[in-house]
Amino acid sequence: MANAMLHQTVGTLQLHGSSGIHFQGGNNSVRLVPKGFKVEVGFCKRGICSSGEKKFSVIQASASQTYVFDPVLSPSNNGTHESLKKSNEAALILIRHGESLWNEKNLFTGCVDVPLTKKGVEEAIEAGKRISNIPVDMIFTSALIRAQMTAMLAMTQHRRKKVPIIMHNENEQARVWSQIHSEDTIKQSIPVIAAWQLNERMYGELQGLNKQETADRFGKEKVHEWRRSYDIPPPNGESLEMCAERAVAYFKDEIEPQLLSGKNVMIAAHGNSLRSIIMYLDKLTSQEVISLELSTGIPMLYIFKEGKFIRRGSPIAPTEAGVYAYTRKLAQYRQKLDEMLH
Ligand SMILES: O=C(O)[C@@H](CO)OP(=O)(O)O
C-alpha cells in the first residue's frame, strides 16, 4: 500500500469486519464522522489525497482493509477534540482577491467568473510578499478564477517555495490523472482545494449591473441594504445570511478540522463570503457586520489556538517583527526559512 499523501502520514488504521464501516465509491479518500470529532481517512493508491470527498457512507461492516490516515484527526490518537484544541496552534490567512475587471468597472459581480486586472495581479503579488514568512500547508479558494489567481500569485512570493497544486477530485478519472508519483514531490507541494461554497455571494438580478446606476435607479439606501445588510437579499440573490449558510458551514466542516490538526491554512475568497466567515470568527452581530468592509488583496492573519481564533490584523511587510512575536511557532518558522535560505 502506498502512503503518498499530502497530509503528514505517520500510521495506518486497520478496519475489520466488525468495525461497521463500509466504503462506497472507489478507492480514494473518505471522510467519516464518528462521535464528537472528525476522522479523515485516505486510501488513495498513490498521489495526493485531499479532503472534501463525500462519496461514501457509513452503513455496514466491510472486509478488512488497511488505510493511511492522518493521526491527528483520528480517534486512536488518544486525543479528544478538546485536547486537540488545546495542544495545537495554527495560522489562518484570509485574503480577498485582488481587483477584478468588474471591480474596476464598478459592476456587481457575485458568481460571475471574472479575472483580475493588472492592478489585481499586482495586489496579489504584494499580498504574497506580506505573508511570505508565514507557513501555509493548505490553501482553500473559491471556484472562481479571481480567487484562484490571487492565491497562486501570492504563493509565487512565498519564501518556502512549495508548489501550490489544485486538487482535481471532481471525478475518479480527474483524480487518477492528476496523481503525483513521488513522495518527495508531494512533500514539496501545497494542496489547493477549490470549493464553490466559498464563492462570492450570488448577487441575483444585480449581476452585471453598474453599482452607481443601480443606486441612482433604486436609491442609495436600498442598494446599501442589498449590499451590506445581513438578511435582506438582492432581487433573486443571496443575502449575507444565505451566503454564510454555505460558506461558514464549509469553514466549520472542512477548514476548522485542518486548523485543529495544526495545519496552517490560507483562504482566498471574496468580499462577502469572507465577511460571513469573519462574522463567525470575530463573533460579530448582524448589526456589526454591516460596517465590515474588506479591501481587495489585503491578507488578514488569525492565530487558531486553544479552540479560539485570535485576530492578528494584517501583516504590513514580510519583515515586520510584530507578526512573528505573536507566537513562538511563527518566529521559529521564519527563523528556519532564514537559515534555509542563507
Ligand atoms: O460585486 C460583488 O460581487 C461584490 C464584491 O465586489 O460587491 P459588493 O461590494 O456589493 O459586495
The ligand as a Gaussian input file, in Angstrom:
#p B3LYP/6-31G(d) Opt

LIG

0 1
 O      -19.898000      42.817000      -6.860000
 C      -19.672000      41.975000      -5.989000
 O      -19.727000      40.754000      -6.192000
 C      -19.305000      42.431000      -4.599000
 C      -17.835000      42.393000      -4.352000
 O      -17.107000      43.114000      -5.289000
 O      -19.755000      43.726000      -4.441000
 P      -20.213000      44.372000      -3.067000
 O      -19.177000      45.396000      -2.719000
 O      -21.538000      44.960000      -3.369000
 O      -20.332000      43.324000      -2.021000

